[in-house]
Amino acid sequence: MPATGGDIDGTFFLQVLDLVAYPIFVKDRSFRFVFLNRALCQMVGHPHAAMLGKTDYDFFPREEADCFRTKDIEMFESGREVVVDEEAITDASGTRHVLATIKAPLRDATGAITHLVGVIHDITRLKQAEEALRGALDRKERLAVVGRLAGGVAHEIRNPLAAIRAAGQVLARPGARDDMLAVAKIIEEEVGRANRIIGDLIDYLRVRPPSRRPVAAGYLVAQALGGQSVPYGVRVETDLPDLPDALLDPEQVQVALSNLLRNALEAMGDHGTLRITTQLEATKIVVRVSDTGPGLSQEARARLFEPLMTTKAHGLGLGLVTARTLIENQGGALRHVEGEGARGATFEVTLPTCKGS
């Protein structure tokens, strides 16, 4: 460090920090702000005088303040610098920013940690540019698939409609009242299949940026499972312990889990065991969906996440690729896990927790 004149004191350095373009703050061990520079106050939209001596909970939504406090505690307890690659903050006007933050310990002459020093890089524009580029690439790929989808959609929708038409003719035939229940069941099944095909196509073509918030993974699994039609001969086993909340878009993840559960149930038919588990691994939540169906061939595994790849007699093969896109949209991952035996399939979903954000 270059020598400084003897007339330069702490006030001088505070004035320098106040002019630094990056937001900077200092908290004491009670997590109260004891220093905030001008850039930070401008970013969050709260006056310096109002924030001094207060905590995150006085200015930011609780879920965000919880995330900040978790990282603050980690720094004080570990005594080491904590790097937060990405976290959200909502300013006074309601605008959300994406931040990369470094939190470092400040020690006294005895080596005891007295304060936390935070330096922030607002990466909102960078993340927006990344999402715009990712969206453009995704749209290009999806548009390339649309042409191939057209023929498949026409074929798959035409068959259910033909069945519905034939069923209607049977219902209208004089003296056919004994057949009505069976025919009504055919109508219900075929209409449902048509709706699922259309829904899969819409989900694939309309993947929007995620709207993340803390949600219990067990709740999402329960919601997705509750929306399934489970055959009488299929046993459902769950192991859903209380875990930290995941930080994600609940609607998108529920669609992804529903696709996985539906695939597992369809693979087993009327008999088998569906097992769903959740567990915490480091700062990630892992959801596993397993079935006791016939399993996947080597060829199917090699092309598992390709659009239009399906082992079913009916369908467009978009369920898995849409599920992976939606999970990756949260900063998570979806993969097929090799089972111990020849039968069955297991898929593993990894989701970020609030603590790991």
ChimeraX attribute file (.defattr): number of C-alpha atoms within 10 A of each C-alpha:
attribute: neighborCount
match mode: 1-to-1
recipient: residues
	/A:1	3
	/A:2	4
	/A:3	5
	/A:4	8
	/A:5	7
	/A:6	6
	/A:7	6
	/A:8	9
	/A:9	10
	/A:10	8
	/A:11	9
	/A:12	11
	/A:13	11
	/A:14	13
	/A:15	12
	/A:16	11
	/A:17	19
	/A:18	19
	/A:19	13
	/A:20	13
	/A:21	13
	/A:22	16
	/A:23	23
	/A:24	23
	/A:25	21
	/A:26	21
	/A:27	23
	/A:28	17
	/A:29	13
	/A:30	11
	/A:31	19
	/A:32	18
	/A:33	21
	/A:34	16
	/A:35	18
	/A:36	22
	/A:37	21
	/A:38	19
	/A:39	19
	/A:40	22
	/A:41	19
	/A:42	13
	/A:43	16
	/A:44	20
	/A:45	16
	/A:46	15
	/A:47	13
	/A:48	16
	/A:49	10
	/A:50	11
	/A:51	18
	/A:52	15
	/A:53	15
	/A:54	16
	/A:55	18
	/A:56	17
	/A:57	16
	/A:58	11
	/A:59	18
	/A:60	18
	/A:61	13
	/A:62	12
	/A:63	16
	/A:64	20
	/A:65	17
	/A:66	16
	/A:67	19
	/A:68	23
	/A:69	17
	/A:70	14
	/A:71	19
	/A:72	21
	/A:73	14
	/A:74	16
	/A:75	19
	/A:76	20
	/A:77	10
	/A:78	10
	/A:79	16
	/A:80	12
	/A:81	16
	/A:82	18
	/A:83	15
	/A:84	17
	/A:85	14
	/A:86	16
	/A:87	18
	/A:88	19
	/A:89	21
	/A:90	17
	/A:91	18
	/A:92	13
	/A:93	9
	/A:94	11
	/A:95	10
	/A:96	13
	/A:97	17
	/A:98	19
	/A:99	18
	/A:100	16
	/A:101	20
	/A:102	18
	/A:103	23
	/A:104	21
	/A:105	21
	/A:106	17
	/A:107	13
	/A:108	9
	/A:109	6
	/A:110	6
	/A:111	8
	/A:112	11
	/A:113	18
	/A:114	14
	/A:115	21
	/A:116	26
	/A:117	18
	/A:118	20
	/A:119	16
	/A:120	18
	/A:121	16
	/A:122	20
	/A:123	17
	/A:124	16
	/A:125	11
	/A:126	11
	/A:127	15
	/A:128	13
	/A:129	12
	/A:130	12
	/A:131	15
	/A:132	13
	/A:133	12
	/A:134	12
	/A:135	15
	/A:136	12
	/A:137	12
	/A:138	15
	/A:139	15
	/A:140	12
	/A:141	11
	/A:142	16
	/A:143	13
	/A:144	11
	/A:145	14
	/A:146	15
	/A:147	10
	/A:148	12
	/A:149	17
	/A:150	10
	/A:151	10
	/A:152	15
	/A:153	17
	/A:154	10
	/A:155	12
	/A:156	17
	/A:157	18
	/A:158	13
	/A:159	14
	/A:160	20
	/A:161	15
	/A:162	12
	/A:163	16
	/A:164	20
	/A:165	13
	/A:166	14
	/A:167	19
	/A:168	15
	/A:169	11
	/A:170	16
	/A:171	18
	/A:172	12
	/A:173	9
	/A:174	7
	/A:175	9
	/A:176	10
	/A:177	12
	/A:178	9
	/A:179	12
	/A:180	15
	/A:181	11
	/A:182	10
	/A:183	20
	/A:184	15
	/A:185	12
	/A:186	16
	/A:187	20
	/A:188	11
	/A:189	14
	/A:190	19
	/A:191	17
	/A:192	13
	/A:193	17
	/A:194	20
	/A:195	14
	/A:196	15
	/A:197	20
	/A:198	17
	/A:199	13
	/A:200	20
	/A:201	19
	/A:202	13
	/A:203	19
	/A:204	19
	/A:205	15
	/A:206	11
	/A:207	16
	/A:208	12
	/A:209	15
	/A:210	17
	/A:211	13
	/A:212	15
	/A:213	14
	/A:214	18
	/A:215	17
	/A:216	17
	/A:217	28
	/A:218	22
	/A:219	15
	/A:220	18
	/A:221	22
	/A:222	15
	/A:223	14
	/A:224	20
	/A:225	18
	/A:226	11
	/A:227	12
	/A:228	13
	/A:229	9
	/A:230	19
	/A:231	14
	/A:232	9
	/A:233	12
	/A:234	17
	/A:235	13
	/A:236	13
	/A:237	12
	/A:238	15
	/A:239	13
	/A:240	16
	/A:241	12
	/A:242	13
	/A:243	14
	/A:244	19
	/A:245	20
	/A:246	26
	/A:247	23
	/A:248	25
	/A:249	19
	/A:250	21
	/A:251	13
	/A:252	24
	/A:253	25
	/A:254	23
	/A:255	20
	/A:256	24
	/A:257	27
	/A:258	22
	/A:259	20
	/A:260	23
	/A:261	25
	/A:262	17
	/A:263	15
	/A:264	25
	/A:265	23
	/A:266	14
	/A:267	21
	/A:268	20
	/A:269	14
	/A:270	13
	/A:271	16
	/A:272	20
	/A:273	18
	/A:274	22
	/A:275	18
	/A:276	23
	/A:277	17
	/A:278	22
	/A:279	19
	/A:280	16
	/A:281	9
	/A:282	10
	/A:283	15
	/A:284	21
	/A:285	22
	/A:286	19
	/A:287	22
	/A:288	22
	/A:289	22
	/A:290	22
	/A:291	26
	/A:292	22
	/A:293	20
	/A:294	12
	/A:295	20
	/A:296	18
	/A:297	11
	/A:298	9
	/A:299	8
	/A:300	14
	/A:301	12
	/A:302	10
	/A:303	12
	/A:304	20
	/A:305	22
	/A:306	14
	/A:307	19
	/A:308	18
	/A:309	17
	/A:310	18
	/A:311	14
	/A:312	11
	/A:313	6
	/A:314	13
	/A:315	21
	/A:316	21
	/A:317	20
	/A:318	22
	/A:319	29
	/A:320	24
	/A:321	20
	/A:322	26
	/A:323	26
	/A:324	20
	/A:325	20
	/A:326	28
	/A:327	25
	/A:328	16
	/A:329	20
	/A:330	22
	/A:331	14
	/A:332	19
	/A:333	18
	/A:334	23
	/A:335	15
	/A:336	16
	/A:337	13
	/A:338	14
	/A:339	14
	/A:340	9
	/A:341	9
	/A:342	13
	/A:343	12
	/A:344	21
	/A:345	21
	/A:346	21
	/A:347	19
	/A:348	19
	/A:349	24
	/A:350	23
	/A:351	26
	/A:352	22
	/A:353	24
	/A:354	23
	/A:355	20
	/A:356	19
	/A:357	18
